Amino acid sequence: MIPFNKPYLHGKELVYISEAVASGKISGDGLFTKKCHDYFERKYNFKKVLLTTSCTDALEMAAILLDIKPGDEIIAPSFTFVSTVNAFALRGATIKFADSYSDNPNVDPKSVLSLINKKTKAIVVVHYAGVACDMQEIMRISEKYNVPVVEDAAQAIDSFYRDRPLGSIGTFATFSFHETKNIIAGEGGMLVINDERYINRAEVIREKGTNRASFFRGEVNKYGWVDIGSSFLPSDIIAAYLYAQLENIDAIQQKRKAIWDRYYQNLSNLGENCKIGLPVLTPDSTNNAHMFYIICADLDTRTRLISFMKENNVHTVFHYLSLHKSEFYSKLYEGKDLINSDRFTDTLLRLPLFYELEISQVDEICNLIASFYSE
Ligand SMILES: *Cc1c(COP(=O)(O)O)cnc(C)c1O
C-alpha cells in the first residue's frame, strides 16, 4: 500500500532528542526551543515567534490576544480545518463564513468584504496548500476597516507572497508541525506575532497566565498570575525533533517540489482534456509543495476514484467539509450558500505526498489515475 502520508527522520532528530534529555531540561523553552525561535525569526523575518503544542493552540492564543468576546464576529473561509474557527468559537465569537474562489480553495476577498461590519474583530485567512491568498486585497480590507488579520499558515511554511514570507503579513500567523505537514515534530505549532504590542501578553498567555518569561529574563523578581492563559508551550523534546528538520528544510522542500512537479507534469494531459482540474498557482505566490490535489467532476466520480485507487493499493483522501454545513455550526449559520466551498468539499482529492515517496511511485499513481479515466 502506498500510504497518503508517512512521517520521517531526516537527520539528527534522535541525536538532538538525546541531547535535550542529557541537558537535564526537557520541559518548555529549553535549548532547542530557543534554537527554533532564532531560526524562524532570522530566516523569515517574523517579529516574534513562540513555539506551541499545535497550530490549534496558536490560533487559540491569537483569539485570546485579540480579546474576542461573545457578540464579536470573525470572518473565515468555510473550506478549512475546524481549528481555524473553533479557536474563536471557544471565546464566544460568531463565525461569518466566506466562500472560496471558483478555481481554487483560497478565500475570495470579495466574499470577505461582503461580511465586514462593525462587529467584525478579525479576518482569518488560510493559505490553502501553502499557496498565498490575495494578501494585497485582504490587507487593503483590513486597513480600511481596521480589522486585524490572522494568517492560518498551518500549511504554508517556506512559502512566499510577492517575496514576503507567508506568516509575516498579518498581525498574527499560526503554523503547524503536525506529522502531515512539510516540516514535522509529531504534534507541534507556532504563533508568529508581527505587532510588537502583543508580544508581552502572548508570553503570559502561553505560560498559564503568569509572567514567568519576564521573571526568567530578570525583569521582575517574582512571578505570579497576571492574566488568563493556558499551557501552550511544547516540551523541548518536540523542539529537538523540529530543529533537526529545520536544519534540512531546503532538502525537504526540494524533494517535495520534485514530487509535486512530477504529478503536475504526468497529469497535465488529463487536465487539458478537462477530465480533472489541477491546482492553480498565481504569479504572486510560490508553491511550497505542501499538497498535491486534483478536482474531480463530481462527488460520485471522486468516490469511485478513491475506491479504485484503494483496490490498487494507493491511499488517496478527500479534504475539508464546508464548516457552515457542519453538525455543530449548520444550526447557527444564517449566511448565504457557499457554492465553491461545497464544490471543493465534494470534488477535491489529495494524492500521497511525503518526503520518502519515490518518483517511480508518483508515476505509478498517475498511471492508475489515467487508467481510471480511460475506462
Ligand atoms: C493542520 C492544520 C491545522 C491544525 O494544526 P494542528 O497543529 O494539528 O493543530 C489548522 N489549520 C489548517 C489550515 C491546517 O492545515
The ligand as an SDF file (V2000), in Angstrom:
LIG
                    3D

 15 15  0  0  0  0  0  0  0  0999 V2000
   -3.1640   21.2020   10.0710 C   0  0  0  0  0  0  0  0  0  0  0  0
   -3.9870   22.4320   10.1270 C   0  0  0  0  0  0  0  0  0  0  0  0
   -4.3990   22.9850   11.3540 C   0  0  0  0  0  0  0  0  0  0  0  0
   -4.1950   22.3070   12.6640 C   0  0  0  0  0  0  0  0  0  0  0  0
   -2.8690   22.1090   13.0060 O   0  0  0  0  0  0  0  0  0  0  0  0
   -2.5200   21.3430   14.3650 P   0  0  0  0  0  0  0  0  0  0  0  0
   -1.0590   21.6120   14.5480 O   0  0  0  0  0  0  0  0  0  0  0  0
   -2.8230   19.9020   14.1210 O   0  0  0  0  0  0  0  0  0  0  0  0
   -3.3320   21.9250   15.4500 O   0  0  0  0  0  0  0  0  0  0  0  0
   -5.0890   24.1790   11.3290 C   0  0  0  0  0  0  0  0  0  0  0  0
   -5.3740   24.8070   10.1760 N   0  0  0  0  0  0  0  0  0  0  0  0
   -5.0150   24.2930    8.9850 C   0  0  0  0  0  0  0  0  0  0  0  0
   -5.3380   25.0520    7.7410 C   0  0  0  0  0  0  0  0  0  0  0  0
   -4.3170   23.0870    8.9250 C   0  0  0  0  0  0  0  0  0  0  0  0
   -3.9660   22.5810    7.7240 O   0  0  0  0  0  0  0  0  0  0  0  0
  1  2  1  0
  2  3  1  0
  2 14  2  0
  3  4  1  0
  3 10  2  0
  4  5  1  0
  5  6  1  0
  6  7  2  0
  6  8  1  0
  6  9  1  0
 10 11  1  0
 11 12  2  0
 12 13  1  0
 12 14  1  0
 14 15  1  0
M  END
$$$$
